Amino acid sequence: MTTVKPKSNQASVGSVQCENTTLNLLKVNDFVARAIRDRLPDILVINVCSSPGSGKTTLMQETGKRLRDRLNMAVLVGDPETERDAIRMREVGINALQIVTGGMCHIEAQMIYQALDHIDLTGVDLLFIENVGNLVCPAAFDLGEDLRVTLLASTEGDDKPKKYPRMFLTSELMVVSKADLLPYVPFSVANVVQDAREVNPDIDVLTISSLTGEGIDAWCDWLLTKVAEKKGVLTSPVA
């Protein structure tokens, strides 16, 4: 895969970049992120971001059920408190480690680097980082990921890409989740896609429902393709 530009270096339209500044508050984080990439050269790392309650963990569970016989997956789960989401992942047979941030509203690269010493990644093809629910703070922190995926639930409203542009600017994929509720909420998929692509013309978009299964095959195909690209091999789509 191509060299990954640190997410902290990407700024939204209208922001001012100070290229000659001598102090970069995220420079240490970016250094650790590079160390993570060096440590995981053959594992696809995906940073999954969203607001709280968008369906990240449910999507991770459904992904585990569908792909556990085709990919060896692991998950690092970030939350301010409790180990509930990691337990949910283990219930579907996916190795998971909870990172409890103790109230912090995001995960930083050093947390991921330390966590790597406490999870068995032998033979793992795909490592998910399920970030803390937040569309602001996590956007600035490169976690050594290959790809960033942002979920946006239909229940949140379709104005988020312009309100939180940095998150969508730094994401390779936007997933519109809870599509089964679209008939009942004031949410326009066309409008949210237009706004997201005005912020980031290169962003891919999928619409899914983890409850009905809508779009989940396309999501799994996307994952299989990205894993194959990381490994430099070809793979077949989900049957």
N, C-alpha and C positions, 0 to 999 in steps of 0.2 A: 504494500500500500504506500501511498505517497506520504511524504513528511507531514506530520500534523502540526499546524500552527497553534500555539497555545491559545486557549479560549480567552485568557485574560487580555490578550492583545487585540481582540476584536471589539470594535466600538460601534454603536448604533449611529444612524444618520443624524447629523447635527451636533455630535459630540466633538470635542477638541482633543487631539492627540498631542502630547508633549514629548516629542521624540528625544529631546536633549536633556530630559530630567535625569538627575543623578540618583533619584530614589524611586524605586518601583516596589510598592508594598506587596505585590504578588510575585516578586522575582524568586523568592525562596520556594513558594508553592510550585512555580513553574519548574524549578530545578528538581524538586522531588517528583513532579509529574514525569519528567524525562527519565528519571531513574526507574519509575514504574514501567514505562514503555520498554526500557532496556531489560527489565527483569521478566517481562511477559511477551517475548517476541513472537510467539506462536499462538497466543490466546487472544481472541477478539474480545475487547473490553468495551462494553456499552454502558454509558451513564444515562440512567432513566430519570427524568425530572418531571415535575408537575406541581400543581397545588395539592394540598391535602384532599383526600377523598376522590381523586380523579380515576381511581381504579388501577393504580400501578401494580399493587400486590396481586389483585385478582388476575390481571393480565399475565404476570409472572407465573402464577399457578397454572393457568390455562396453557401457557407456553411449555411449562414443564411436562404437563400431561401429554401434549401432542408431540414433543420433540425429544423426550428423554431416551427414546430408543434409537435416535438418529444423531444426537449431539450429547456430549458430556458437558453439563452446565453447572455453574455455581453462582451464588448470589451473595454479595455484601449488602446488607440492608442498613440504612441509616434512619434513625429516629431519635427524637429528644429523650424518650423514655420507653421502657418495656422491650420485650423480645418477641412480641406477638407476631410480627410479620415474618421473622425468620422461622418461627414455629410453623406458620402456614406453608412456607416453602418446603420445609422438611416433610410435611404431611403428604406432599406429592412426590417425594423421593428426590428432591434437589438439595444438594449440600448448601447450607446457608450459614452465614455468620452475622450476628447483629452487631452493628456499631452504634452504641448509645452515646449521643453527643452531649448529654447532660444539659440540654437547653439550647445549645447552639443551633442556629437556623440553617446550617449547611454542613456538608462534609468537606474537609480539606485533604489535600494530597497526602500529607503526613499520616492522616488517619488510615488511609488506604494502604500506604506502605507498611505501617505497623500491622495492619490486619492480615496482610499476606503471610506473615509468620504464624498465623493461627488458623489457617484454612488450608486443607489439602487440595492443591490444584493439579495433582498428577493426572495427566491425560485429559485435562479440561480443554474444551474447544471454545467455550463461550462463558465469559464472566460478566454478569450483570452487576452494576452498582445501582441499587435503588436509593436515590438521593432523598434527603429530607424534603417533605412537602413544602415547596416555596418557589415562586417564580422570579424572585429577586436575587438573593444572595448566592445561590448555587451557580448562577449564570457566569460569575466572574472566576470561578475556581476550576482550573484544569485538574482533572483527577487521573491523568494518564490514560484517558479513554481514547479509543479509536474513533468512536462515534457517540454523538449525543442525541437522545430521543426525548422529545417533550410531549407529554400527554396533555390534552385539553378536553375536559369533559363537556358534553352538551349542556349540562346543568350550570356551567360557569358563565355562560354568555360568550358571544362571538367577537368581543372587542379586545381580547387579551393580547394578540400579537402587537398591536400598536401601543398598548399600555405598558407592556413588559417586553420591549423590542429586543433587548440584549439576549434574553433566553432563546428567542426564535432565531435571531441572527447567528447564534453559536450552535444551533441544532442542525443535524443533517436530515432529521425526520420529525414531522409533526403527526401525532396520532390523535385524531378526533375520537374520543372514547364515549361510551354509553350511547351509541347510536340508536339503540332501541327506544330511547326517550325523545328522540328528535321530533316525533309527531306531537309531543306534549309540551315542548319548551320553545321559547322564542330564540332560536339559534339557527343561523344560516351558514351551512357548510361552504357555500359559494363565497360568501362575504369573508369568512375567516381564512379561507385559502387565498383570496385576493390580498387581504391585509398581510398575511404571513409572507407571501411572495413579494410584496412591496418592501418588506423588511429584509428578506433573504430570498432572492430569486432562485437560488439553487435548492431550496428546501423541498424534500419529498413529502407527500401527504398520504396517509391511510385513514380510512374511517372504519371503526371497529365496534363490536359489542362483545364483550367477554361472556355475556349471559346467553345470547342467541347464537353466537359463533360467527356473526357477520364480520367479514374482513380478516378473520384470524388466520385462514389459510394464506392470504396475501402477506400478512405479518410474518408467518413462519417461513414463507418463501424468501422474503426479504432477509431474514436472519440467516438462512442457509446460504444465500448468495454472498452475504457479507463475510460469513465464516470462510467460505471457499476462497474469496478474494484475499483474505488475510493469510490463508495457508498456501495460496497460489495453486489451488486445484479447482476442478469443476465439481459441481454437485447437481443432483436432479431435484426438481421441485417436489413439494409435498404431494403424496398420492391422493 
